[in-house]
Amino acid sequence: MAYTTASQSARRFGEYGRGDGQLCNPRHIVADSGDIIVSDSMNHRIVILNQEGIFRRSFGTHGSGSGMLNQPHGLAIRGGRIYVADCGNHRIAIFSRTGNWLGSLGADGMGGGSGLCYPVALCFSGKSLYVASMGDNQLVALDEQGHETLRIGSDSEASPRCGVARAGPWSGGMG
């Protein structure tokens, strides 16, 4: 839904479903270069619409391999790349603006090794990417190479939900 500056509804777009321009449990949106980018969580994809809500393209399918997503949540844009909090895969997936897979930060936390447990939100500040890791109630900061530089929150030896071990660097980096 788009709003006017007076907080009144100006227009609505999208409807429930799996087709082009349809959404199922959208979790986050960002605007970039005239596009609206949506994490379409239960369709396990990213949807790109123009400012009028017209479907441009989507990318991602359900799974854990390269280019696949499992309940994407938060989004951030930097340097022509789309960073996706790939919640169910315990990683940050990185795509080009056209939807090409570029890599990831982290790996499947259920097997340990990523340091992310159900990442749901992310943002850039300076040269760092900050990630809200919901499953272990922590915030994690990553540098441009994907190395963990800061962890805020409880620092248990292992998350009760993910069994995450601390590690890095991760494939892809932010450069």
C-alpha positions as CSV (number, residue, x, y, z in Angstrom):
1,M,0.0,0.0,0.0
2,A,1.3,3.5,-0.8
3,Y,0.5,6.5,1.4
4,T,0.3,10.2,0.7
5,T,2.2,12.6,2.9
6,A,-1.0,13.0,4.9
7,S,-0.9,9.3,5.7
8,Q,-3.9,8.5,3.6
9,S,-4.0,5.4,1.4
10,A,-3.1,6.5,-2.2
11,R,-3.2,3.1,-3.9
12,R,-3.0,-0.6,-3.2
13,F,-1.2,-3.2,-5.3
14,G,-0.6,-6.9,-5.0
15,E,-3.0,-9.7,-4.1
16,Y,-2.7,-13.1,-2.5
17,G,-1.2,-15.8,-4.7
18,R,1.9,-17.2,-6.4
19,G,1.8,-15.6,-9.8
20,D,3.4,-12.5,-11.2
21,G,2.5,-9.5,-9.0
22,Q,0.9,-11.7,-6.3
23,L,2.4,-12.1,-2.8
24,C,2.1,-14.5,0.1
25,N,3.3,-13.1,3.4
26,P,5.5,-10.2,2.3
27,R,8.0,-9.5,5.0
28,H,10.0,-6.4,4.0
29,I,10.3,-3.8,1.3
30,V,13.0,-1.4,0.1
31,A,12.9,1.2,-2.7
32,D,15.8,1.6,-5.0
33,S,16.3,3.3,-8.4
34,G,12.5,3.6,-9.0
35,D,11.7,0.0,-8.0
36,I,10.0,-1.5,-5.0
37,I,11.8,-4.7,-3.9
38,V,9.7,-7.1,-1.7
39,S,10.7,-10.2,0.2
40,D,7.8,-12.5,-0.6
41,S,8.4,-14.9,2.3
42,M,6.0,-17.8,1.7
43,N,6.6,-17.8,-2.0
44,H,10.4,-18.0,-1.2
45,R,11.3,-15.3,-3.7
46,I,12.1,-11.6,-4.2
47,V,9.6,-9.6,-6.2
48,I,10.5,-6.4,-8.0
49,L,7.7,-3.9,-8.9
50,N,7.8,-0.5,-10.4
51,Q,6.5,2.5,-8.3
52,E,3.0,2.0,-9.7
53,G,3.0,-1.6,-8.5
54,I,3.5,-3.2,-11.9
55,F,5.4,-6.5,-11.8
56,R,8.9,-6.3,-13.3
57,R,10.4,-9.6,-12.3
58,S,11.0,-12.1,-9.5
59,F,13.8,-14.4,-8.5
60,G,14.5,-17.2,-6.1
61,T,12.8,-20.5,-5.5
62,H,12.3,-22.6,-2.4
63,G,15.4,-24.5,-1.3
64,S,18.8,-24.1,0.1
65,G,21.1,-24.1,-2.9
66,S,22.6,-21.3,-4.8
67,G,19.9,-18.8,-5.8
68,M,17.3,-20.5,-3.6
69,L,15.6,-19.0,-0.6
70,N,13.7,-20.3,2.4
71,Q,11.4,-17.6,3.9
72,P,13.3,-14.4,3.0
73,H,12.8,-11.6,5.4
74,G,14.9,-8.4,5.6
75,L,16.4,-6.6,2.6
76,A,19.2,-4.1,2.1
77,I,20.8,-2.6,-1.0
78,R,24.4,-1.6,-1.5
79,G,26.5,-1.2,-4.7
80,G,23.9,-2.6,-7.0
81,R,23.5,-5.7,-4.9
82,I,20.4,-7.0,-3.0
83,Y,21.2,-8.5,0.4
84,V,18.4,-10.9,1.7
85,A,18.0,-12.2,5.2
86,D,17.4,-15.8,4.1
87,C,15.8,-16.7,7.4
88,G,15.2,-20.4,6.9
89,N,18.7,-21.0,5.4
90,H,20.4,-19.1,8.2
91,R,22.4,-16.9,5.8
92,I,22.5,-13.6,4.0
93,A,21.9,-14.3,0.3
94,I,23.4,-11.8,-2.2
95,F,21.9,-11.1,-5.7
96,S,22.5,-8.7,-8.5
97,R,19.6,-6.2,-9.2
98,T,18.7,-8.6,-12.1
99,G,18.4,-11.6,-9.8
100,N,21.7,-13.3,-10.5
101,W,23.1,-15.2,-7.5
102,L,26.4,-13.6,-6.3
103,G,27.0,-15.6,-3.1
104,S,26.1,-15.6,0.5
105,L,27.3,-14.7,4.0
106,G,26.9,-17.6,6.4
107,A,25.7,-21.0,5.7
108,D,23.0,-23.4,7.1
109,G,23.1,-22.6,10.8
110,M,21.3,-25.9,11.6
111,G,24.6,-27.7,10.8
112,G,26.6,-25.0,12.7
113,G,29.2,-22.7,11.3
114,S,27.4,-19.6,10.2
115,G,26.9,-17.7,13.4
116,L,23.4,-16.6,12.1
117,C,20.3,-18.2,13.5
118,Y,17.1,-17.2,11.7
119,P,18.3,-13.8,10.4
120,V,15.3,-11.5,9.9
121,A,16.5,-8.0,9.5
122,L,19.6,-6.2,8.1
123,C,21.0,-2.8,7.4
124,F,24.2,-1.2,6.4
125,S,26.0,1.5,8.4
126,G,29.4,2.7,7.2
127,K,31.3,-0.4,6.0
128,S,29.4,-2.8,8.2
129,L,26.4,-5.0,7.6
130,Y,24.3,-5.4,10.8
131,V,22.1,-8.5,11.0
132,A,19.3,-9.3,13.5
133,S,19.7,-13.0,14.3
134,M,16.3,-13.8,15.8
135,G,17.0,-17.4,16.8
136,D,19.7,-16.5,19.3
137,N,18.5,-13.0,20.2
138,Q,21.7,-11.3,18.9
139,L,22.8,-8.6,16.5
140,V,25.8,-9.4,14.4
141,A,28.1,-7.0,12.6
142,L,30.0,-8.1,9.5
143,D,32.8,-6.3,7.7
144,E,33.2,-6.0,4.0
145,Q,34.9,-9.4,3.7
146,G,32.0,-11.0,5.7
147,H,34.0,-11.4,8.9
148,E,32.1,-11.0,12.2
149,T,33.3,-7.8,14.0
150,L,30.7,-7.5,16.7
151,R,28.1,-9.6,18.4
152,I,25.6,-8.0,20.7
153,G,23.3,-10.1,23.0
154,S,23.4,-13.3,24.9
155,D,26.6,-15.2,24.0
156,S,25.6,-18.8,24.9
157,E,27.9,-21.6,23.7
158,A,25.2,-22.7,21.3
159,S,21.8,-21.4,20.4
160,P,19.0,-23.7,21.7
161,R,17.3,-23.4,18.3
162,C,20.2,-23.6,15.9
163,G,23.3,-25.1,17.6
164,V,25.3,-22.4,15.9
165,A,29.1,-22.3,16.2
166,R,31.0,-19.0,15.6
167,A,32.9,-18.9,12.3
168,G,33.9,-16.8,9.3
169,P,34.8,-15.5,6.8
170,W,32.0,-16.6,4.5
171,S,31.6,-17.1,0.8
172,G,30.8,-14.1,-1.3
173,G,31.9,-11.2,0.9
174,M,30.4,-7.8,0.5
175,G,32.8,-6.4,-2.1
